[in-house]
């Protein structure tokens, strides 16, 4: 028939909901999955819409308008290569293939180069928002072959979330692997943001003795102000939920072992590769790794000594300090994430639109937050801003809350309450604002044992000292 506007390969939760989103916006959609049950589910949910399923990739391709547009929603890794290998002989020059999974950006770079030989336009699109976002409006971060953008822009922007100003949360990120890199950084910030909220929750529990329902009310109040965000909102909901089996707070019945899918680790590795300081993001990954040592931690809790008993705290003033610390840590996490984007931009020459990245993240995605309005304005004022911490408005905001972060870190340390996101954020903040750091001694140590040389403050060049003379 060749009357469908776009095809979806992979009708899992995300793929099916995205396909339905396209269909609800009036586009003709064809879906394919090797699982017949998923094809049937898609058919049942799209009754009355311009949607159909295909029993094979050949049938899928035959049902598409030319140039063909195909969105892959299959697991990242080998599955993508397998589908591309099967699709390539069925496509022709000018057709567009979009990978919407959480793919490592270097894989996207490799696949793009391979498909360019056949003049097939390849796009790596970061998609955030979970299953509800996929259905009602996700944040989309496409990048890859620039020739593909005019062909997919009307479709992707139609299904994207809308920010408060009505702008679609879908903009072109740049060539090569730019789209998937931006999504990877998004997920790294997400890790840091989630751990920051967990730090706050744990301090309320351990240091203030608050019950989950009480914490929920506090977070609902926070969500009315400058901390307004999707993650604060859902955390308030989580803390208010009781377990129907026991009547206890459901969060208290959940084992304290967190899983991860790898994007936070990729972001941390990319930061190391690019020479970017991103300790809050990396620490959030390590916090999940530590959580996985649950049996060891239980055993260690009976052996390893902790902090001395501390005097009671004033709840209201302490909560206000924790609120300030959450905002400060959030700003530091975004500063680290955007520093990664800047470094990658310099490395790969993508010309990443920093203000557009912040704009796309304002709605639909997991890290959507009121703060992103301020970040967007910061990059509109100064597109080449080296770090968000030196933006005048954000610097003024940090000046009012950095003391809260210090006192909350001290509070956790004195009471033996692990608060890794807060602690790493403060170390990052203080290191970044320091005109001089002890790396001079470190470089002397390297020169002593390895003759690695050092630079001097009074004249240019590389120098070595015979330290044992």
N, C-alpha and C positions, 0 to 999 in steps of 0.2 A: 504493500500500500504506500509506503514511504510518506506517511502523513504525521509521524510523531516528531515532536520538537527535541526531545532528549530521552536518552535511555539510562537506566540505573542497573548496574551489575552488582549484585549483592543486596538482598532484601532482608537483611537483619533488621534490628530495631531502628538504627540510624538510617539505613538505606531506604527502608519502607516508608518511614516518616518523611524523609526528604522527597521521595517520589510523590507521596500524597500532597505534600506542600506544593510541588510544581503543578500537579493536576488541579488543585484548588485554585490556583492562580490562572487557570485557563490554558495551560500548556498541555500538549499531547505527550503522554509519557508511556514508555514501554519498559517493563521490568523483567529482569532475569535473575534466577538463582538456581543452583543445582538442586536445592531442596524443594521438592514438589509442595510440601506443606507451606513453605514461605510464599511460593507463587500463589497458592490458593488463598492464603491470608490477604495478600495484596489485592487479588481480584475481588474478594468480599468487601474490603474497605474502600474500594474505588468505584463501586456501583454508581452509575450515573455520571461519572467523570470521563474525560478523554484519556483513558488509561487501559492498558492491556498487558498481558504477560507473554513472553516468548519461551518456547521450549528449548531453544538452543541459541548460541551466539550468532549463528548464521541468520536465524529468523529475526533476532533482535536487530541486527544491522540492516536487514532488508526492510524493516518497518520504519526506518528513520529518514527524515528529510536530509538533503545534501546541501551544505556540508554537514556531516553527521556530528552529533555531540553526545558523548558517552561519559557518564560519571561512574567511577569505580568506588564502591563502598565495601571493599574486602579487607581482611586483616593486613596490616603493613608487613612487608617482608617478601618472602618467596611467593606468596599468593598473588601479589601484584604482578610480579614478573611472569607467573604462569598465565594469568589472564591476558596480559599484554602480548605474550607470545602467540596465544590463540587468536587474539583480535587482529593483530597486525596484517595478516594476509587478506583479511576481509575488508580492510579500510583502504582509502585512497588519499592522495595528496589533498591537504586542506581540511581533512577531518580533524576533530578535536577530541582528545581523551583527557579527562580530568581525574586525578587521584585525590579523593577526599578523605583519605585515612590519615592516621597519625604517623606519617612516613618520615624517616630520617632524611633531612634535606640533601645529604650527599647521594642518597639513592635516587632522589628526584633529579639531581644534576646528571647522573649517569643515564637514566632512562630518557631524559630529554635529548641528550646528545645522540643516543641510539635511534630514536624515532625521527630526529631531524634528517637523518640519512634517507628516510622514506617520505619526507615532507609532511609528516603527520604532526599536528600541533599538540604539544603536551603541556599540561598545567598541573602543578601541585597546589592544591587548595586546602589550607587549614580551615577546619570547620569546628566551631565550638558552640556549646549550648545544651549538650545532652539530647536525650530523646524528645523532650518537650520543645527544646529550641529547634531541633530538626523539623518538627511538625508545625510550629507556630512562628518561627523566625530565628535562625541562627546568626552568629557572626561569621562572616566568610572572609578568608584571607588568601585570595588566589595570586599565584605568581607562576612564571614560566615563559613560554613562547609568547612574546607580546602580540603576535598576529592573531592569537586566539581570543584576546580580550574583547574586541568588538563583536565576536560571534557568541560569546557567553554572557556578556555584561547584562543584557536585558533579562535573561533568565535568572541569573544569580541575584541581581539586585531586587528582582520582584519578590523572591522568597525570603530575603534577608530580614532580620529584625530592623526596627526603626528606632532611632534615638529620639529624645524628647523634641528635637528640632525638626523631626520628620526625615532626617537623612538616613538612607539605607546603610546598615552596618556591613557593607561589602565594597571594598575598593581594591584596585590593582596594587599589589605590593611591589612588583618589580620582576625582572627577568630571572632565569636560572632557578635556583632553589629558594628564592626569596619568600614565597608564600609559606612553605613548610618550615622555614627557619623562624619566621614570625610566630607561627603557631607553636613551635617548640619553646620559644621564649615565653609566650603566653602561658604555657603549661608550667614552666619553671617559676614564674611569678605566682601562679596558682598554688604550687607546692608551698612557697614561702608564705603566702597569704593564709592558707589553711593552717599551717603550723603556728603562725602568729596568733590566730584565734584559739588554737588548742593551748598555747601558752597561757593566754588570758583565762581560759576556762579552768586550767589546772591550778593557777594561782588563786582564783576564786574558791576553788574546792579545797585546796591544801592549806592556804594561808588564811582564808576568811571563813572556811567551814560552810560555804553556801550550798544549798540544795539546787539541783538542776532547774527546777521550776523558778526559783529566785533568779538564777542566772539568765534564764530565758527572758524575764521581764527587763533585766538590765540591758540585754542585747537589743530588745525591741526599742528601748529608749535610744540607744546608740544609733540604731538604724534610721532614726528620724533626723539625725544631724549629719555632720560631715563624714561620718563613718558609713553612711548609707551605701550598701552594696548587696549583691546577691548572696554572697557567702555569709555575711552577718545575718541576713534575713533567714536563710535556711537553718543556720545554727540555732537561732531563737526557736524555730519550729521543732528542731530535733530535741532540744533540751526540755521542751514542754510536753513531749510525748511519753505516756506511760505504757509499760509492757502489759498487754492484756492477760498474760499468763500468771504474772507474779504481782501485778499492781505497783511494782517499783518503776522508777524512771528507766525508760528503755535504754538510755545511754549507759547506765550503770550495769546493764546486763550484757553489754557487748564486749567481747574480748579485746584487750588493748594491743592488738597486733595489726598493723596497717599494711596493706598491699600496695604495689605500684606497677605501672605498665611500662616504665622506662623513659618517658619523655623528660621527667625531671632529671634523671641521670644523664640523658643526652645533653640537656641544657648545661649541666654542671661540667660535663666533659668539653663542650664547646667553649665555655668560658675559659677553661684552662688552655685549650688550644689557641684561643684568640688573645690570651694574656689579659683577660678581664677579671677584675675582682668581683666575685658574686657570692660572698660567704653565706648570706641568708638563704639563697636558693640551694646551695650545696648542703648547708646544715639541715634544711628541711628534708632533703633526701636521706641524709644520715640519720635523722630522727626516725624515719620509717624503718631504716635498717636496724636501729637500736630496738625499736618496738618488736621486731621479729625475734629478738633474743629473749622472749618472754619467760621461758623456763629458767634460763640463766639468771635473769633479773630477779625472779622470785627467790631463787636460792641465795643470790647475793644480798638481797634485802635483809637476810638474817645474819649476815657476816660483816658486810662492809659498813663502817660507821658513817653517820650522817651529821647534820648540823646540831648545834646546841639549841636548847629550848629558847624561844624568843618571846618577848612580851606581846600581849594582844594588840591587834591593829584596829584603828578606826575604820569601819567598813566604808562609809561614804567617801571619805577623802582618799582611801586606797583605791576604790573603784574609779574615781576620777583620774587618778594617776595611771591606772591600767588602761583606761580609755585613751589617754594621751599617748601611752606607750604603743598601743595598737596602731594608732595613726602614724606615729613616727616610724615604726617598723615597716608599715605598708609603704610609706614614701621611700624608705631605703630599698625595699624590694623592687619597686618600680624603677628606681634610679639604677639598680644593678641590671635589670632586664633591658632597659633602654640603652645602657652603656654597651651591652652585648650586641644590640641591634646596630649601634653606631660602629662598633669594631668590625662586625661582619660586613657592613656597608663599605667600609674602607678596604677590607680584604678582598671583597668580590666585585666591587663597583656596581652595586645594585641600584644606587640612588633611592634608598628606602625613604618613603614619605612619612617621617616620624609623626607629624600631626595627624596624618590619615590613619596611622596605626592606632593612635590613641582614640581617634574618632570611631573607628570600627569596633573597638573594645567597649564602647559606652553602653551597648545593649546587646542582648542575645547570648553573650558569652559568659563563662563561669566567673571571670574576674571583673565583670561589669561593676562599676562603682562611681559614685559622685566625683571622686578624686580625678577620674580620667578627664573630666571637663577642664580642670586646672592644668593637667598635663598637656592636653591638646593646645590650650592657649599658650603654654610655655613654649611649645615648638612652633606655633604660629608667630610668636614674637621673635624667636631666635631659632631658625631651622637647624643651625649647626651647633646647638647647645651641647657642650661636652658632657655635662652631668646635670640631672634634675636638681641636685642639691644646691647648685649655684644659681638656679632661677630665682630672681628676687622675691617673687611671691611665695614660692615653696620654702625658700631660705627663711623668710619671716615666719612662716608657719612652724618650721622646725625649731626656730629659736624659742617659741612658746611652749613646745612640748618635749624638747630634748631632755629637760630636767626630769620630766615624768619617766622617760625611758630609763634614765640613770637610776632613779630611785626604785623603779620596779625591778631592774636587774639586781640591784643591791638587796632588795627584799627577797627575791628568789634565791640569791646566793646565801644569804644569812639563814634562810629557813630550809635550805637543802632541796628546793623545788626546781627541777630541771625546766629551764625556759630558754631553749636553744635559739629560737628565732629572735627573741628580744636581745639576748647576749651577743649574737653574731651581728645584729643590726647596729648595736651600740659600738662595737669594735670597728665596724665598717665606717660609721659616721665619724668617729673620733680619728681614725686613720686618715680619712679623706680630707678632714679639715686641718690636719697637722702639716705645717710648713716643713718640719723635719721629723724623720722617723729613725729608729735605731738600725736601719739597714746599713749604715756606715760600719757599725761593728760587725754585722753579718758579712759584709764584703771583705773586711779585714780577716775574719775567720776563714773565708774561702781562699783568700790569698795565702794565708799561713799554711793550710794543709794541702792546697792544690795548685798554688801559683796561678790563680785565676785572674790576677791583677785587680786594680781598683782605679777609680777616677778621683781626682782631687777637687776641692772647692775653690782653690786659688789659681789653677791653671789647667788648660786642656790636656788631653792625652790619657794614656793608660800607664799605670805604674805598678811595680812589684817591689816588695821589701823582703830582704833575707831576714826573716823573723828570728831565726835561731842564732844570728850573729851576736 
